[in-house]
Every structure is written in C-alpha cells, then in structure tokens.
Amino acid sequence: MNEQESPEVWVATALTGPLLNDEEMARGFAELILKRLHGEAELTKQQPLRVADEGGDWVVMGSYQEPGGLPYTGAWMIRARKSDCRVEKFGHCEPREIPEEIKSFFQIAKW
C-alpha cells in the first residue's frame, strides 16, 4: 500500500483494480479537469489528447503548440495516479521547439 493512499483505496484497488483503469478513463478524467479549470475553448484547442501509461500513473498531454512559444506554454499535461485518481502534476508541457536564441534563458524540466 502506498503511504499516501487510504486503506479503503488500497482494498478497492486490490479487489477491483485501479480507479483509472484504462486509457479512455484517463483521457476523460483529464478532460474534466482541463475543462473545469480552463473552459471548453481551451479543451478544444488541446485536442487530440495523448495518453501514456507510466506504470502507476497516466500522463495525458494536450496537442496545442504555439509556433515559437516559450517553455511552459501551449500544451497542457496532467499526471494522475491510477489507483486513486490523485493528480500528481498539472501544467504546461515542454514545447516541441524552442527558438535557439532563447534556449539559454530557460532550464527545462523533463516530465
């Protein structure tokens, strides 16, 4: 049992599996969060959402990328635990391209 999970979540996971048990559910969960916090227009702009299985977590990333955008702008990323839906990280992804003239000004964190 993860020390951050309640005994109830641990038992439920042991009996029925994780709450976020597949890619479709992870995508829907991320859509709900993004829509609630930033609205329908932002959710639409981020489509299609890409989902990656990272062991105990799902990582859902938006697709929006503003040409020449600065780091931590554009596409959104949500990392949620499979077992209890806890959002571990939420924010902007690293952009796909960073203009050479500004790369030295930013320290890019890898998610």
C-alpha positions in Angstrom: 0.0 0.0 0.0 1.3 3.5 -0.9 1.5 5.5 2.3 -0.5 8.3 0.6 -3.4 6.1 -0.2 -6.2 5.4 2.3 -6.8 1.8 3.4 -10.2 2.0 1.5 -8.5 2.8 -1.8 -6.0 0.0 -1.2 -8.7 -2.5 -0.6 -10.8 -1.3 -3.5 -7.7 -1.5 -5.8 -6.9 -5.0 -4.6 -10.5 -6.1 -5.3 -11.4 -4.3 -8.5 -8.3 -2.7 -9.8 -7.3 0.9 -10.1 -9.9 3.7 -10.3 -8.3 5.0 -13.5 -8.0 1.5 -15.1 -7.7 2.3 -18.8 -6.7 4.9 -21.4 -10.2 6.1 -22.1 -10.9 6.7 -18.5 -7.7 8.6 -18.0 -8.4 10.8 -21.0 -12.0 11.5 -19.8 -10.6 12.4 -16.3 -8.1 14.8 -17.8 -10.8 16.4 -20.0 -13.0 17.0 -16.9 -10.1 18.8 -15.1 -9.0 20.8 -18.0 -12.5 21.9 -18.9 -13.4 22.8 -15.3 -10.2 24.9 -14.8 -9.7 26.5 -18.2 -13.0 26.1 -20.1 -14.3 24.4 -23.2 -12.4 26.5 -25.6 -9.0 25.5 -24.1 -10.0 21.8 -24.0 -10.9 22.0 -27.7 -7.6 23.7 -28.5 -5.7 20.9 -26.8 -7.3 18.1 -28.9 -6.3 15.4 -29.6 -5.2 14.5 -26.1 -2.4 11.9 -26.0 -2.3 9.3 -23.2 0.8 7.5 -21.9 0.8 4.6 -19.4 3.7 5.2 -17.0 3.3 2.3 -14.6 1.4 3.6 -11.6 0.4 6.8 -13.4 -1.4 8.0 -16.5 0.1 11.0 -18.3 -2.3 12.9 -20.5 -0.9 15.6 -22.8 -2.6 18.2 -25.0 -1.5 18.8 -28.5 -1.6 22.6 -28.8 1.7 24.1 -29.7 2.1 27.8 -30.5 4.8 28.3 -33.1 7.9 29.7 -31.4 6.2 29.5 -28.0 8.1 29.9 -24.7 8.7 27.0 -22.4 5.8 26.0 -20.2 3.2 27.5 -22.6 0.9 25.8 -25.1 0.2 22.1 -24.4 -1.2 21.0 -21.0 -0.1 17.9 -19.2 -1.8 16.0 -16.3 -0.1 13.2 -14.4 -2.7 11.2 -12.3 -2.2 8.1 -10.2 -4.1 5.1 -11.5 -5.1 3.8 -8.0 -6.9 6.8 -6.6 -7.0 9.5 -9.3 -4.7 11.8 -7.4 -3.3 14.5 -9.7 0.5 14.5 -9.2 1.3 17.2 -11.7 -0.7 19.6 -13.7 0.7 22.3 -16.0 2.3 23.1 -19.3 4.4 20.6 -21.2 7.8 21.5 -22.6 7.3 22.9 -26.1 8.3 20.8 -29.0 10.5 23.5 -30.4 12.3 26.4 -28.6 13.9 29.1 -30.6 17.7 28.9 -30.4 18.1 32.5 -29.3 16.2 31.9 -26.0 17.2 28.4 -25.0 19.9 29.6 -22.7 17.4 31.6 -20.6 15.3 28.6 -19.6 16.1 25.5 -17.6 13.7 22.9 -19.0 12.4 20.3 -16.6 11.6 16.8 -18.0 8.3 15.4 -17.0 
